[in-house]
Amino acid sequence: MIKINYDKCVGCLKCTRVCIWTIIEERDGKPYVLEDKTRGCAKCMHCGIVCPEGAIEFNDAPMMIGEDKPIVSDTFAEDMESFLLTRRSYRDFREEEVDEAIIRKALETAAWAPSAKNQHPTRYYVVQGREKVDAVMGHILDYIRETGESPEVLSELERGNNLVLGHAQTLILAYSRNNAINAPQDTALALDYADLMLQSRGVGTCWAGYLTRFANKIPALQEMFPLPDNNSFYGALLVGWPKEDYLYIPERLKRADITFVK
Ligand SMILES: Cc1cc2nc3c(=O)[nH]c(=O)nc-3n(C[C@H](O)[C@H](O)[C@H](O)COP(=O)(O)O)c2cc1C
């Protein structure tokens, strides 16, 4: 588990201050790992990444990825704001598929999203190709015709507007075990990280609420995308190369309603 290399440790005690569960405490000016508390370790690695001497290891391996400190550009804050304001929902896509490598990278990056007790319970199905996506839509249409639910999907489809899948050829379905501490939030955060990563590379995405709801209801979809017991879908994205570019930032009629309490 957590091991401090006392040959390297300079006793700055930063590691004791960042541990959420106070597993590392100060003794005689040096950090000390309370072994009987390590069962509760969130494995967040904060103790290791705050250590200026690289003196803390986890399971005999470094706690950080790479030796170099990550750098962001001088214009990062402005770029980030522009990026967030220009991220949009895309529903119409070109025929050309988004490379698996781009999707994999985005989903892998999502592992760095915040997650309750660092549980990261989110897992994914990525559906690729017209044939599979049409099969998903077929099951949804069968279900709607059978149950009469969401009739607007049928009426819009008659006008050539697919409210559920747009013109996507790639879908990401995110699921989690229901008994994770914060399954809905963890999944939304992970998927949002992936969403932002994809959009930063010019890929168009759209959150797919209809699809998420149908995936949890329709047995034929559950057969297509089997989940372990007590798991549910908590989010989904439509993915593709956008057909149109948005030119401006849209006016937002609902703005932040903030109350500071001091
Ligand atoms: C949880 C969630 C579910 C959504 N479900 C759908 C959906 O099923 N179909 C759709 O076309 N858009 C869906 N959207 C996209 C919203 O309609 C969109 O975010 C909103 O209109 C604002 O547009 P913008 O994302 O370009 O700012 C969903 C968004 C969220 C956050």
The ligand as a MOL file (V3000), in Angstrom:
LIG
                    3D

  0  0  0     0  0            999 V3000
M  V30 BEGIN CTAB
M  V30 COUNTS 31 33 0 0 0
M  V30 BEGIN ATOM
M  V30 1 C -28.9480 14.8250 -19.6080 0
M  V30 2 C -29.2030 15.3680 -20.9980 0
M  V30 3 C -30.0220 14.6850 -21.8710 0
M  V30 4 C -30.2210 15.1460 -23.1610 0
M  V30 5 N -30.9740 14.4070 -24.0160 0
M  V30 6 C -31.1090 14.7910 -25.3080 0
M  V30 7 C -31.8170 13.9490 -26.2480 0
M  V30 8 O -32.3230 12.8860 -25.9060 0
M  V30 9 N -31.9240 14.3760 -27.5390 0
M  V30 10 C -31.3480 15.5620 -27.9530 0
M  V30 11 O -31.4650 15.8590 -29.1230 0
M  V30 12 N -30.6670 16.3630 -27.0850 0
M  V30 13 C -30.5210 16.0050 -25.7870 0
M  V30 14 N -29.8050 16.7900 -24.9030 0
M  V30 15 C -29.1330 18.0180 -25.3890 0
M  V30 16 C -29.8500 19.2800 -24.9860 0
M  V30 17 O -31.0210 19.4160 -25.7090 0
M  V30 18 C -28.9070 20.4800 -25.2100 0
M  V30 19 O -27.8130 20.3700 -24.3250 0
M  V30 20 C -29.5810 21.8270 -25.0190 0
M  V30 21 O -30.6040 22.0120 -25.9680 0
M  V30 22 C -28.6170 23.0070 -25.1250 0
M  V30 23 O -27.8670 22.9710 -26.3200 0
M  V30 24 P -26.2600 23.0100 -26.2550 0
M  V30 25 O -25.8060 21.7170 -25.6030 0
M  V30 26 O -25.8160 23.1010 -27.6770 0
M  V30 27 O -25.8640 24.2030 -25.4580 0
M  V30 28 C -29.6190 16.3550 -23.5940 0
M  V30 29 C -28.7860 17.0540 -22.6990 0
M  V30 30 C -28.5760 16.5660 -21.4320 0
M  V30 31 C -27.6490 17.3090 -20.4960 0
M  V30 END ATOM
M  V30 BEGIN BOND
M  V30 1 1 1 2
M  V30 2 1 2 3
M  V30 3 2 2 30
M  V30 4 2 3 4
M  V30 5 1 4 5
M  V30 6 1 4 28
M  V30 7 2 5 6
M  V30 8 1 6 7
M  V30 9 1 6 13
M  V30 10 2 7 8
M  V30 11 1 7 9
M  V30 12 1 9 10
M  V30 13 2 10 11
M  V30 14 1 10 12
M  V30 15 2 12 13
M  V30 16 1 13 14
M  V30 17 1 14 15
M  V30 18 1 14 28
M  V30 19 1 15 16
M  V30 20 1 16 17
M  V30 21 1 16 18
M  V30 22 1 18 19
M  V30 23 1 18 20
M  V30 24 1 20 21
M  V30 25 1 20 22
M  V30 26 1 22 23
M  V30 27 1 23 24
M  V30 28 2 24 25
M  V30 29 1 24 26
M  V30 30 1 24 27
M  V30 31 2 28 29
M  V30 32 1 29 30
M  V30 33 1 30 31
M  V30 END BOND
M  V30 END CTAB
M  END
